[in-house]
Amino acid sequence: MPSATVAPSPIHASPPAPTTRRTRRAGGQRITNNLTGYGFLIGAILCFALFSWYPMIRGVVMSFQRTRRGVTTWVGWDNYERILQDPSFWTAWKNTAYFTVLALVLGYAVPFVVAIIFNELRHARGYLRVLIYLPVMLPPASALFLFKYYAYDPSDAGLFNAILKVMHLPTSQWMQSTSMAVPAMVLASTWMNMGGAVLIYLAALQNIPGSLYEAAELDGAGLFKRIRHVTIPQTKLILSLMAMLQVVATMQLFIEPLILANGAGTQDSATSVAYLIYQHGFFQNDLNGAAALGVIMLLVLGGFSAVYLRLSAKQE
């Protein structure tokens, strides 16, 4: 007779795969990684909240208050009305706007041209990178004092006046002149900060495929046509970003008038909005007026950034 098939006993069945233990271990590792990431994130958020967001919120609140002899009262828009009636307010905005326009011509265009020249070179490129970046490593105060006492000396002993004298051109009083104060500050600021911009532009230029330039050369394009039709379109994103950063940075002009022009300059020719905030807060002991002026600057820069982001989104 055929033997009957005996079903295996549950006791001798193969044990299930240990997926539960692995799942628990993976879940615990995931939680540990998330806690570590959240820990670093909380630290960064606390730093921003303590040193950036809280001062901004506190400045907005102070702009609607007035403190006299330790007593703080709410005064509404009085601080803003008082700031707008200050004659130095409009002079500071005019000087700041003038500085920003000149800085876009020099501090924005010149580094891009220098980067294009460096990109075309085949020898000594690394040495020139170091040379152009050296002023960035100098403390800003040291670099500005160098300009003030060596380059902008109003006598014939000054470097720039000596060059003008050799070329038989009229000399200048530089920072003591009402017409040359802002251009002189732009020149010093460009020399100090152009090294970083040159390296950023140079990195963007080196990412452009060489085949595009080869195709342009085969079509008979010269240097300027290659720059117009290949270089600028391929670096349009970084150019627009650097333009926004340039405007935001130059609108916060402060250390240049403070050191080169001893603050306001001749007939307020070097007064900037940031220096006017400093003057209200520390010389006139008007912290509420300084806060109102700071809020106005914040709104102007925020509006410019919003317009830039809107235009960038449309271009994309």
ABEGO torsion letter per residue (X at the ends): XBBBBBBBBAAABBBBBBAAAAAAAAAAAAAAAAAAAAAAAAAAAAAAAAAAAAAAAAAAAAAABBBBGGBBBBAEAAAAAAAAABAAAAAAAAAAAAAAAAAAAAAAAAAAAAAAAAAABABGAAAAAAAAAAAAABBAAAAAAAAAAAAABABAABAAAAAAAAAGBBBBAEAABAAAAAAAAAAAAAAAAAAAAAAAAAAAAAABBAAAAAAAAAAGBBAAAAAAAAAAAAAAAAAAAAAAAAAAAAAABAAAAAAAAGGAEBGGAABBAAAAAAAAAAAAGBAAAAAAAAAAAAAAAAAAAAAAAAAAAAAX
